[in-house]
Amino acid sequence: MTARKRMQRRCWRGAVAALLLLVAGAIHAETLAIVHARAWPMTANTGAQGYIDNATIVIRDGHYESVVAGAAAPTGARIIDARGRIVTPGLMNANTHLGLVEVSSLEETRDYSVTDGPLGAAFDVQYGLNPNSILLPNVLADGLTRAVTSPGGAADAAFLGIGAVLRIVPGGDILDRAKAAMYASIGGNVSRHGGGSRSAQWQLLRNALDEAKRYNPVQGVGVPRDQLQNRLNIVALHAMLATHMPLVMQVSRESDVRQSVSLADDYHLRLIILGGAEAWRCADLLAAHHVSVVIDPEANLPWTFDELGSRADSAAILQRAGVTIAFNVSGNTIYLSHNAGVAVREAAGIAVANGLPWPAALQALTLNPARMFGIADHYGSMARGLDADLVIWNGDPLEPTSAPDLVLVKGRPASLVTRQTLLRDRYAPKARSNPWPAAYH
Amino acid sequence: MRVANAIAPMNRQRMRRFIATLASSCLAGFVLVAFAVSADAYGKDKSLSKAPLPWKLNPYPSTYRPLPRQDTLIINATILDGAGHRFDKASVLLRDGKVVEIGSGAIVRPDGAKIIDAKGRWVTPGIIDVHSHDGDFSAPYTSLDAQNSDVSESTEPNAANVWAEHSINVQDPSFEHALAGGITTLQILPGSSDLFGGRTVVLKNVPANTVQAMKFPDAPYGLKMACGENPKYAFGGKGVFPSSRMGSVAGEREAWIEAAEYRQKWLDYESGKRGKLPDRDLKLDTLAGVLDGDIRVHWHCYRADDMATLFDTAKEAGFHITAFHHAVEAYKIPALFVSNHTCAVVWSDWWGYKMEALDGIRANAAFLDAQGVCVAMHSDSPWLGQRLNLEAAKAMAAGNRAGLHLTAAHAIEWVTLNSAKILGLDAKIGSLEPGKNADLVIWSGDPFSVYSRADQVYIDGALVFDRTDASHQPRSDFEVGEPSMAAPAGKHDDGP
């Protein structure tokens, strides 16, 4: 982000904030207390069990103030009785195309990838985000308040582009953090980008980073150049190196996971592995190098030659080895985006069924991705001062049959009405007695 | 009915066929083949007392044999029998591959029967996936498959001549993963590019080296059909008919008219009204089989208006639609499903990936069920096809959130008895009732919980999967010789 852009952004945000204070000041100044909660605050002070029973969660001005067992609610606070239900931070899916797709098969509603033109590493998804997407209320009603939205492909070798973190506020300012990570993909399925060999892909990727290192932002040149990265892409890569932006490597095979670690060492990159079907084979290496992994616990089939080592207990093996993990579900576009909420909860549950401790699974849905993608200063736990995004669940949040009873976004109850629930109510069996067509309901 | 028509004129027919052979040298070879097929098909009946209506033949008969088994008594289980009942602290006795007794009362352990204490665990019938592509869209998905997959013929809109069983790779590891998820029976379908996709096949989920050895003995065949976006784009995109929904329906109607003529020719031949042996046509064989009620129609379709059109199309052509598959808008037209006695085969929550799936709702299955429609959950995916129990669970939960009061004892039917009905196999599988096949799953807990796993899976009384015993965990040949899957404890790691 340029300085000017940052300034504009700050001004705009300031103006909106001022307006909100004027218009909705009374609401915003409210103090809220959720009482009798089984709170999972994801903070360090909860002991081995990880939760606090009979907790009182105090929220002031949209931020957490305290989570204390049995505490009295502050005078004048609005009180919500959780009646013993599980309360967690709003959840975070670590890889989606949310905000960038409406109907997957329609190219005019699909903005997560570029197939042609000059944009490779420079392709930045932040400009195409659609806060009015009907997918957003859906995932919010499933308990998601944050999501990484990633590029699905760019026009230049290996690089997919730059992803962002979203806050799930349908109709609002959904961009939480722009330029959260750079994405690249290497493996058998993308070998055509490297002239047919994954060796060439790695060489070209390294060379692109070399060119980016040599690039002189003042003169705008870097010599000599073999790969002819255009200005847009070289600036983007240079910025990645300069700002320590994470590089997300979408790789599956063990050799590519190891090559990614080697690359990160050589170029001093913050590395995140996405997919990583065979990452478990080098779990200790990843832990030692502080490499985190975004994993799909449902991907247990040898679906490609790069994924022959896929297994259902990858998450458990990685976590045991000390690797920081987060979740997504990659199976198809439905899980990736349309059902990004319920699918990622179910996937976390499947990881637990395959040996991952339950608290570790919840951490992989909250604190871990917040840290990986640079938003832990305002989201990821119930620590004092963080955004009061939380969910009161009607059951175990990792059971896909459970659902939120209440979702707070910055301390305010969010609507759980979606296009799906509206259609549902329109066609409910009890609505059948209405003699008028559904279009009138 | 064919059989009634066929018995009386047998000798006359045999004579005619012989005369035809002599009279028409150009047909001779064909007729001799037909003779050979019929002799083979009717095996012991050397007199050829029944003429072969070609769609009644099965040139690829099942060679399935149950795996070695032991009589087994499971006790102390929570049992959902698939027929709407729940039994607590219950027992079920499996003998000679059949369920012989079930209930909460004590069952006497027969001599030699193995006893399994399932305290804290649950038992359901084997789970049935009525829409799978395991084997015909198999792992690994390679660049060859990307060019030409074995799932759809896709070269012309009427591929009624193809049979899914001829595409199946029995070494697809997806089968064993489905087995580990409690799936004991699968219907494998061709894909949905074609209006007439071809014949489906029903398999028992047992490892085998041939597809015939997996085929469910005497299971009725199905015909996969497709409506809406898929055929329209698969062919219209190439400038080939059909390019529109109306073109698709026209293509179907024309094919059914032709099929009716074909069928009549054969019936006339059989009854003696017609002397000349009709030409064989593999496409029309399958369609005539549908018109005869032998082959069940499984129609890939999403939108309510499309499905309503096809209900009428089927009426016009004179056949019954067994089930619409996917059917994401079925909740808009429950009465049509009821009046046409057609089942809805659905997902719990898929929506939005294409225009005709935009109106998907999670209460689809539950709303249909509540209004008297026969409902089943399907996978259409080798991943989802490992946890149809959770599909039923999610669909039930969505219904209950919408105000219904569904129980697991009932919703389990969506992946057991209803599925069996859709395949025409409910006399044999789908519920744990005396006399039915001993296909069942012992779950580590409530099968509607994400944390529960299939501990043991039985098919025809044989223990075909055991999570606690590596010797009962089949692995396909494809996985043999791959690098060790042993967990990495202690692995020396000194960098890349």
Interface residues (C-beta under 8 A of the other chain):
Chain A: E102 V103 S104 S105 L106 L135 R258 Q259 V261 S262 W280 R281 C282 A283 D284 L285 A288 E298 A299 N300 L301 P302 W303 T304 F305 E307 L308 G309 R311 D313 I317 A321 G331 N332 T333 I334 H338 N339 V342 E346 G349 I350 V352 A353 L398 E399 P400 T401 S402 A403 Q420 T421 L423 R424 D425 Y427 A428 P429 K430 R432 A438
Chain B: A139 P140 Y141 T142 P173 S174 H177 E229 Y331 K332 P334 D349 W350 W351 G352 Y353 K354 M355 L358 D359 G360 I361 R362 A363 F367 A370 Q371 S381 P382 W383 L384 Q386 R387 L390 A393 K394 M396 A397 R401 A402 G403 L404 F448 S449 V450 Y451 S452 R453 F478 E479 E482 P483 M485 A487 P488 K491 D493 G495 P496
